[in-house]
Amino acid sequence: MGRSTLTRRLQVNPDLRRVAGSATHAFLRSDPRRLFELTADTFELLSQLREPQTIAELLGEPDDATLAIIDELVELGILQAEGPRSAPKPALRPLGQRLCGAPAWLGEPLRAGAVVIVGAPFDDLTPAPHPRGAASGPALVRRASAPFPLEPSLRTGAVIGLYDIDLGRNLMAGVDLVDAGDLPPLAGAPASDYLQALSAELRAILDAGARPLLLGGDHSVSAAAIDALVHAQGGGPLGILHVDAHTDAAPIRWPGELHHGNVLRAIARRPEVVDITCVGARGFQDIPEELEGTPYRALSPNILRAADPSALAGLLREDIPYYVTVDIDALDPTVAPATGVLEPDGLGLGELRHLLRTMIGAREVLAADLCEVHGEVHGQVHGQVHGQGAGAELTGKAAFQVIVELIDLLARPTPAA
């Protein structure tokens, strides 16, 4: 190819993935058996070819040795010519089993204030050695909701809700809840395509004045939700309440490198995100005072237990709306064992639900998600119960109780300014 390479519009193969923990190795997701050892300079070149452009535009007149390297990258399939992608975009697929038997949303106009369930059965951005399995989360949570169908009042027609013994009242009372089904990933499509499609679906819901509740999936799907919120809000400020055993603030070593362990760092890079509070982080982790320039705080379960309730209620800003993202591993493994990265000494289910009510208080919640629920416990089904692991069934029930709490928060009238 030689000098003719200069005028070809090239882009990095969207299936290229850097090997977790390695500074020099990468592979193609479409063929993980092929492992490439690349230099730092090569990675830097690839990071500049995320969008198609010619080598002449990028490098001017490179020497023959550089052109030879580029030709080799093309032959290996690491770089490819610009062209239409063969994989179609995923589309929402309504399901027979819907959360609490809610009506299916088929695209008809939504009422303002409606809560819309969207499933994201996606775990392509869970890198080794962490086990995959979060793609089974939406189905598991919906199954856990089956014994609790929402019934309308015979007198008013409004949803009665579910009576909570501890609170002495019904949660989700009067909620306008619909289930949009799942956005299934398509074989061969890059992860970036999936997240863009998910963002587009969530943005349509937000633009209609409704509030999406996303069922993950691995935690990378939160990036799509934040992207949708930023566009729907027109760039206004946004806070994040991040409930997780981990900070999810691992380094981003090259542009486009997103996975479930660095999603909060990627979110923090957005200028619209002005506040992040993490609750439930524990074990041995560095806790930064800021994340990519965004004010950041993380509170362990033991710190939360020792805190004054009034102090917790004042942790979040009152002048901005919030997005709530919950990783099920914030709960103690005795409560939710079916997740990818277990950490001991977590929150109890009642503690987590109380924290959500206390910390959010009268603040506006625009959207929320729950992620990292696995249908299997670390790839093994433990103790068969109705065809699935006992640990998975318990985790699904715990996740459903958190979902009920999130729906109740989303369904509240918008707090007065």
ABEGO torsion letter per residue (X at the ends): XEAAAAABBBBBBAABBBBBGBAABBBBAABAABBBBBBAAAAAAAAAAABBBBAAAAAEBBBAAAAAAAAAAAAAGABBBBEBBABBBBBBBBBABBBGGBBBBAGBBBBBGBBBBBBBBBAAABBOABBBGAAAAAAAAAAAAAABBBBBBAAAGBBAEBBBAAAGBBBGBGBBBBBAEBBBBBBGBBAAAAAAAAAAAAAAAAAAGBBBBBBOEBAAAAAAAAAAAAAAAGGBBBBBBBBBABAGABBBABBGBBBAAAAAAAAAABAABABBBBBGBBEBBBBBABBGGBBBBBBBAAAAAABBAAAAAAABBAABBBBBBBBAAABBAAABABBABBBBGBBBAAAAAAAAAAAAEABBBABBBBBGBBABBGGBBBGBBGGBBAAAAAAAAAAAAAAAAAAAAAABBBBBX
